[in-house]
Amino acid sequence: MNNIKIFFSIIGILILGVIVTVLLRSGEAPAQSGQYDAFAQCLKDEGAVFYGTFWCPFCQAQKKMFGTSAKLLPYAECSTLDGKSQVQECKDKNISGYPTWEFADGSRLTGKLSFEQLAEKTSCSLPESQTSETSESSQ
């Protein structure tokens, strides 16, 4: 009887831990649905390419900035499915760090870029929410 109580107590604690973790992480919600669609599409239209890998935490953070609009990013996956090698396109482009952004003029920037940096390297206008945040922070 005691073993059953201990078992269910442990299960209850584990479930509670999962619930707390989910609630804490919900504060890190990605951008609203479609909030950055126009900006992501503009990056693609302007010839920018985002080279990354599925296992790169900085690449995931870059995508998370765009929320559901990330599906519109001009993304090129550089990792093979097993995560142990690089696909030929990225080898040919000499991509050596992730994320790497390549722009229409041939220039590159490596690392997670801000919306401001991406807008500066393209003719894309900053998303509305970023424009107001930038003007508020400069006051």
DOLUM-920805 format. One line per field, with one value per residue: residue number from 1; residue in three letters; x, y negated, z of N, C-alpha, C, O, CB in turn. Coordinates in steps of 0.2 Angstrom, whole numbers. Each point is the difference from the previous one (the first is absolute). Glycine has a CB too. Layout:
<recs>
num <- c(NUM,...)
residu <- c(ALA,...)
nxx <- c(X,...)
nyy <- c(Y,...)
nzz <- c(Z,...)
caxx <- c(X,...)
cayy <- c(Y,...)
cazz <- c(Z,...)
cxx <- c(X,...)
cyy <- c(Y,...)
czz <- c(Z,...)
oxx <- c(X,...)
oyy <- c(Y,...)
ozz <- c(Z,...)
cbxx <- c(X,...)
cbyy <- c(Y,...)
cbzz <- c(Z,...)
</recs>
This chain:
<recs>
num <- c(1,2,3,4,5,6,7,8,9,10,11,12,13,14,15,16,17,18,19,20,21,22,23,24,25,26,27,28,29,30,31,32,33,34,35,36,37,38,39,40,41,42,43,44,45,46,47,48,49,50,51,52,53,54,55,56,57,58,59,60,61,62,63,64,65,66,67,68,69,70,71,72,73,74,75,76,77,78,79,80,81,82,83,84,85,86,87,88,89,90,91,92,93,94,95,96,97,98,99,100,101,102,103,104,105,106,107,108,109,110,111,112,113,114,115,116,117,118,119,120,121,122,123,124,125,126,127,128,129,130,131,132,133,134,135,136,137,138,139)
residu <- c(MET,ASN,ASN,ILE,LYS,ILE,PHE,PHE,SER,ILE,ILE,GLY,ILE,LEU,ILE,LEU,GLY,VAL,ILE,VAL,THR,VAL,LEU,LEU,ARG,SER,GLY,GLU,ALA,PRO,ALA,GLN,SER,GLY,GLN,TYR,ASP,ALA,PHE,ALA,GLN,CYS,LEU,LYS,ASP,GLU,GLY,ALA,VAL,PHE,TYR,GLY,THR,PHE,TRP,CYS,PRO,PHE,CYS,GLN,ALA,GLN,LYS,LYS,MET,PHE,GLY,THR,SER,ALA,LYS,LEU,LEU,PRO,TYR,ALA,GLU,CYS,SER,THR,LEU,ASP,GLY,LYS,SER,GLN,VAL,GLN,GLU,CYS,LYS,ASP,LYS,ASN,ILE,SER,GLY,TYR,PRO,THR,TRP,GLU,PHE,ALA,ASP,GLY,SER,ARG,LEU,THR,GLY,LYS,LEU,SER,PHE,GLU,GLN,LEU,ALA,GLU,LYS,THR,SER,CYS,SER,LEU,PRO,GLU,SER,GLN,THR,SER,GLU,THR,SER,GLU,SER,SER,GLN)
nxx <- c(4,15,0,-13,6,13,-8,-7,13,6,-12,-1,15,-2,-12,7,12,-10,-7,14,4,-13,1,15,-3,-13,12,4,-16,11,-3,-16,-1,12,11,8,-12,8,13,0,-3,13,11,-5,1,15,5,-3,6,-5,15,-10,4,-15,13,-2,-5,2,-11,-10,2,-3,-14,-4,1,-13,-9,-3,12,9,-9,9,16,5,0,13,-5,17,-6,3,-15,14,0,13,-1,-2,-13,11,-6,12,12,-3,1,16,-14,14,-15,-14,-5,11,-11,5,-5,-4,15,3,-5,1,-8,7,-14,-14,0,-7,-12,13,7,-12,-1,15,-1,-13,-3,-6,-8,8,-12,-9,9,13,-6,-3,14,8,-8,2,16,1,-8)
nyy <- c(6,-6,3,-9,-13,1,0,-13,-9,2,-5,-14,-4,2,-10,-12,0,-2,-13,-8,1,-6,-13,-4,1,-11,-11,5,-6,3,-14,1,13,-8,-8,2,3,-13,5,13,-7,-10,12,5,-13,-2,16,4,15,1,10,7,13,4,-4,-17,-1,-11,8,-1,-16,-3,7,-9,-14,6,5,9,-9,15,3,-13,5,-1,15,4,12,-4,14,11,1,1,-17,5,-13,-14,5,1,-14,0,5,-12,-11,5,4,-1,-3,6,-15,-1,-13,5,-16,2,-3,18,-5,14,-7,14,-1,3,-12,-8,3,-8,10,1,-15,-1,11,-7,-13,8,-14,4,12,-13,6,-7,-14,0,5,-11,-11,6,0,-16,-5)
nzz <- c(0,-2,-16,-2,7,-9,-14,3,5,-14,-8,8,-3,-15,-1,7,-11,-12,7,2,-15,-6,9,-5,-15,1,1,-15,-8,-13,-3,4,-9,-10,10,-14,-13,-3,6,-8,-14,2,2,-13,-7,4,-7,17,-3,16,-3,12,2,2,10,0,17,-12,-9,12,1,-16,2,12,-9,-8,14,-9,-7,2,-13,-7,4,-16,11,-9,11,1,5,-11,5,9,4,-10,-11,-2,-9,-11,5,11,-9,-10,12,6,10,11,8,2,3,-11,-2,-15,-1,-14,4,0,16,7,12,6,9,1,-13,12,-9,-1,-9,-10,-3,-4,-12,-8,-6,15,4,14,-2,1,11,-6,0,15,4,-8,7,15,-1,-5,14)
caxx <- c(-4,4,4,-5,0,6,0,-5,3,6,-4,-3,5,2,-5,0,6,-1,-5,3,5,-4,-2,6,2,-5,2,5,-4,2,-4,-7,-1,0,2,6,0,2,8,3,0,4,6,0,0,6,6,4,0,1,3,0,0,-5,3,3,-5,-1,-5,-7,-2,-2,-7,-5,-1,-5,-7,-3,2,6,-1,1,7,4,4,4,3,6,1,-3,-5,3,3,7,4,-3,-3,5,-1,3,7,1,0,5,-4,3,-3,-8,-2,3,-5,4,-4,0,6,5,3,-3,1,-1,-2,-7,-1,-6,-4,3,6,-3,-3,6,3,-5,-4,-6,-2,-1,-7,-3,1,7,0,-2,5,6,-1,-1,6,5,-2)
cayy <- c(-6,-6,0,-3,-7,-3,0,-5,-6,-1,-1,-6,-5,0,-3,-7,-3,-2,-5,-6,-1,-3,-7,-5,-1,-3,-7,-1,1,-3,-6,1,3,-4,-7,-2,3,-4,-1,7,0,-5,2,5,-4,-4,4,3,7,1,6,3,7,1,1,-6,-4,-7,0,1,-7,-4,1,-1,-7,-1,4,4,-3,3,4,-4,-2,3,4,6,5,2,7,6,3,3,-5,1,-3,-6,1,-3,-7,-4,1,-4,-7,-1,-2,3,-1,0,-1,-5,-4,-2,-5,0,-3,4,-1,5,-1,6,-1,-2,-7,-4,-3,-6,2,3,-6,-4,3,1,-6,1,-5,4,1,-6,0,-2,-7,-3,2,-4,-8,-1,1,-6,-6)
cazz <- c(0,0,-6,-5,2,-2,-7,-2,3,-5,-6,1,0,-7,-4,2,-3,-7,-1,2,-6,-5,2,0,-7,-4,0,-6,-6,-6,-2,-1,-6,-6,2,-4,-7,-6,1,-2,-8,-3,1,-6,-7,-1,-1,6,2,7,0,7,1,5,7,2,4,-2,-5,3,3,-6,-3,6,-1,-5,1,-5,-7,-2,-6,-6,0,-5,4,-3,5,-1,3,-2,5,6,3,0,-5,-3,-6,-5,-1,5,-2,-6,2,5,6,5,6,-1,-6,-4,-4,-6,-3,-7,-2,1,7,5,7,4,7,0,-2,2,-6,-3,-4,-6,-4,-3,-5,-5,-1,4,6,6,2,4,8,1,-1,6,6,-1,1,7,3,-1,4)
cxx <- c(4,4,-5,0,6,0,-4,3,5,-3,-3,5,3,-5,-1,6,-1,-5,4,5,-4,-3,5,2,-5,1,4,-3,4,-4,-7,0,0,3,6,0,3,8,3,0,4,7,2,1,6,7,4,-2,2,2,0,0,-6,3,3,-5,0,-4,-7,-2,-1,-7,-5,-2,-6,-6,-2,2,7,0,1,7,4,5,3,3,7,2,-3,-5,3,3,8,4,-4,-3,5,-1,4,8,3,1,5,-3,4,-2,-8,-2,4,-5,5,-5,1,7,6,3,-3,1,-2,-2,-8,-1,-6,-4,3,6,-3,-2,6,3,-5,-4,-7,-2,0,-7,-2,2,7,1,-1,5,6,-1,-1,7,5,-2,3)
cyy <- c(-6,-1,-4,-8,-3,-1,-6,-7,-3,-3,-7,-6,-1,-4,-7,-4,-2,-6,-7,-2,-3,-7,-5,-1,-4,-8,-2,1,-3,-6,3,3,-5,-7,-3,3,-5,-1,6,0,-5,3,5,-3,-4,4,2,7,1,8,3,7,1,1,-7,-5,-7,0,1,-7,-5,1,-2,-8,-2,4,4,-3,4,4,-3,-2,4,4,6,4,3,7,6,3,3,-6,0,-3,-6,1,-4,-7,-4,1,-5,-7,-1,-3,3,-2,-2,-5,-5,-3,-2,-5,-1,-3,5,0,5,-3,6,-1,-2,-8,-3,-2,-6,1,3,-6,-4,3,1,-7,1,-4,4,1,-5,1,-2,-7,-4,1,-4,-7,-1,1,-5,-6,-1)
czz <- c(0,-6,-5,2,-3,-7,-3,2,-5,-7,0,-1,-7,-4,2,-3,-7,-1,2,-6,-6,1,0,-7,-4,0,-5,-7,-6,-2,-2,-7,-6,1,-5,-7,-5,1,-3,-8,-3,0,-6,-7,-1,-1,6,1,7,0,7,0,6,7,3,5,-2,-7,2,3,-5,-2,5,0,-5,1,-5,-7,-2,-6,-7,-1,-6,3,-4,6,-2,2,-4,5,6,4,1,-6,-3,-8,-5,-1,5,0,-5,2,5,6,6,7,-1,6,-4,-5,-6,-4,-7,-3,1,7,4,7,4,7,-1,-1,2,-6,-3,-4,-6,-5,-3,-6,-6,-1,4,5,6,1,5,7,1,-1,6,6,-1,2,8,4,-1,3,7)
oxx <- c(-1,1,3,-1,0,2,2,-2,0,2,1,-1,1,2,0,0,2,1,-1,0,3,1,-1,2,2,-3,2,3,2,-6,-1,5,-4,0,0,5,4,3,5,5,3,4,5,4,2,5,5,-5,6,-4,3,0,-1,-4,3,-5,-6,-4,-4,-6,-5,-3,-6,-6,-4,-5,4,0,2,5,1,2,-2,6,-4,4,0,5,-5,0,-3,3,3,6,-6,4,3,5,3,4,5,4,1,2,0,2,-2,2,4,-4,5,-6,5,2,6,4,-6,5,-4,2,-2,3,-5,3,0,1,3,0,-1,2,3,2,-5,5,-2,-5,4,2,2,5,3,1,3,5,2,1,5,3,-1)
oyy <- c(-5,-6,-3,-4,-6,-5,-3,-5,-5,-4,-4,-5,-6,-4,-5,-5,-5,-4,-5,-6,-5,-4,-5,-6,-3,-3,-6,3,-5,-1,6,-1,-4,-4,-6,1,3,-1,0,2,2,-1,0,1,-1,-2,3,3,-3,4,-4,4,-4,-1,1,-2,-3,-5,-3,-2,-4,-5,-2,-2,-4,-1,3,4,-1,2,3,-3,6,-1,3,-2,2,3,-1,-3,-1,2,-3,0,-1,4,-4,-4,-5,-5,-3,-4,-6,-4,7,3,-1,0,-4,4,-3,2,3,2,-2,4,3,-4,4,-5,-2,-3,4,1,-1,-3,-2,1,-3,-3,3,-5,-4,-2,6,-4,-3,-5,-2,-3,-5,-4,-2,-3,-5,-4,-1,-5,-5)
ozz <- c(-4,-2,-4,-5,-2,-3,-4,-4,-2,-3,-5,-3,-2,-4,-4,-2,-3,-4,-4,-1,-3,-4,-3,-2,-6,-5,-2,-4,0,2,-1,-4,0,-5,-1,-3,-4,-6,-3,-3,-5,-5,-4,-4,-6,0,-1,-2,2,-1,4,-5,4,5,5,-3,1,0,-3,-1,0,-2,-2,1,1,-3,-4,-5,-6,-4,-5,-5,-1,0,-4,3,-6,-2,-2,6,6,6,3,0,2,-3,1,-1,-2,1,0,-3,2,4,0,5,-5,5,2,-3,1,0,-3,-5,-1,2,-1,1,-2,3,-5,4,1,-6,-6,-6,-6,-6,-6,-4,-6,4,-1,4,0,-2,4,3,5,3,2,4,5,3,2,5,3,-1,3)
cbxx <- c(-8,0,4,-6,-7,4,-1,-8,-2,5,-3,-8,2,4,-6,-6,5,1,-9,-1,5,-4,-8,1,5,-5,-3,6,-13,11,12,-9,-3,-9,-4,1,-14,-14,-7,-8,-15,-12,-5,-10,-14,-11,-5,4,-4,-4,4,-5,13,-3,-1,12,9,15,13,8,12,16,11,10,16,14,-7,-9,-8,-2,-10,-14,2,-8,-3,-2,-12,-2,6,11,-5,-2,-13,-9,11,4,-15,-5,-15,-14,-6,-10,-13,6,-11,8,13,-3,-15,15,-13,13,-5,-14,-10,-1,8,-2,1,7,13,-6,12,3,-10,-4,4,-3,-9,0,4,-3,11,-3,-4,15,-2,-11,-10,-2,-6,-13,-8,-2,-7,-13,-7,-1,-10)
cbyy <- c(11,8,14,15,8,10,16,13,8,13,16,10,9,15,15,9,12,17,13,9,14,16,11,10,14,12,6,1,6,12,-12,-8,13,11,8,-2,4,-5,-7,4,2,-8,-1,7,1,-7,-8,-14,6,-13,2,-14,6,7,11,2,11,2,8,15,7,5,12,12,2,0,-12,-1,-10,-2,3,-1,-8,-8,-6,-4,1,-15,-5,6,3,9,3,10,13,-11,6,15,7,6,15,12,6,3,-9,-4,-4,12,6,3,-1,9,-9,-3,-10,-4,-15,13,-16,10,-1,13,-2,-5,5,-2,5,10,3,-1,3,18,1,14,-13,-2,15,5,11,14,6,5,13,11,4,8,13,10,5)
cbzz <- c(10,14,6,4,12,13,4,4,14,9,3,10,13,5,4,13,11,1,7,14,7,1,10,13,7,8,14,12,7,-5,-4,11,6,1,13,14,7,6,13,15,6,8,16,11,7,7,-10,7,-14,5,-14,9,-7,-14,-9,-8,8,5,-4,3,10,-1,-4,6,2,-5,11,12,9,16,12,6,14,-8,14,-14,9,2,13,-13,-15,-12,3,6,-5,10,3,-4,-3,6,4,-4,-5,-12,-6,-12,9,-10,2,4,8,-1,13,5,4,-14,0,-9,1,-10,10,4,-11,16,12,16,16,12,14,16,14,-2,-10,-7,-8,7,-5,-11,-4,-7,-14,-8,-4,-12,-14,-6,-4,-10,-10)
</recs>
